[in-house]
Every structure is written in C-alpha cells, then in structure tokens.
C-alpha cells in the first residue's frame, strides 16, 4: 500500500506541474487564479469564475475567449 501512495504523490505532482506555463502567463497578465487540490485551476475572468481540471482545457478556453492572454 505504501508504494501506491508514493505513486499517487508523483502522479499528482506531475498533474499539478503541467499547469506551470499557464500559471506564469496568467500571472504576467494579472489574471487572478488558484490551483486547488488536486488539480483544479480556478480563473476569475470578466465573465465570471471558471474552473478547469486540465491545462489543455484551460488553454483551449482562453484561446477561444481571451486570445491575448496566451500571447
């Protein structure tokens, strides 16, 4: 059982780390965000609060609705 917990920790670390580039862009653009446990990115956007469980989904939404954020 101890090995399973260790693997989960590594997996979770990698999932959270996948948001790093996006978080840097959001920080540069002064967009309020939080990365909640386990891997929920919450953005405070002009149209309201949005929650994403993957960086791909967040990037897709931002590209579609706020293309200037990812430049």
N, C-alpha and C positions, 0 to 999 in steps of 0.2 A: 504493500500500500504506500509506503514511503516513496518509492520510485514514481508512482503515479502522481503524487503531489508535486514532486520535483519537476516532472514533465509538464504538468499544468502550469506551473510557475513560469517556465521557459516559454511555453506557448503564449501565455498571457503577455509576457514581456514583449515578445515579437509582435503580437497583435497591436499592442499599445505603441510600440516603436514605429509601426507603419504610418502613424499619424504625424510624425515629426516634421516632415517637409511642409505639410499643410498647416500645421500649427505655426510654423515660422512665418509663412505667408500671411496668415490671419493676424499674427502679432504685428507684422510690418504695416498692415493696413488698419490697425487699431480696431479690429473687429473682436468684440467680446466673445469668448468661448471658454468651455470647460471640457475636460476629458474625464468623464465619470467612470466609475468601476462597473463592469470590467472594461468595456471599450465602447462607450457611448460618447460621441462628440456632440456637444450642445452648442449651437451658434445662436447668438442674439442678432438677428438681421432686421432691417427696416420693416419687413412684412411680418415679423414675429419670430418666435423661437422655433428652431428646427433641430431635430435630433437625428444623428446618423450613427450606424453601427459599423461602418467601414469607411476607410478613406476614399475608396473608389466611388461610393455613393455620394459622399460629400463633394468630391471634386466634380462629379457629373452635374450635381445640382447647382454648384457655384458656377460652373462653366456655362450652364444654360441661363441662369438667372442673374448672375453677377460676374460676368467675364473679366472685369477689371481687377478682381481680387487675385486671380491666379497669374497675372502678368508679372 
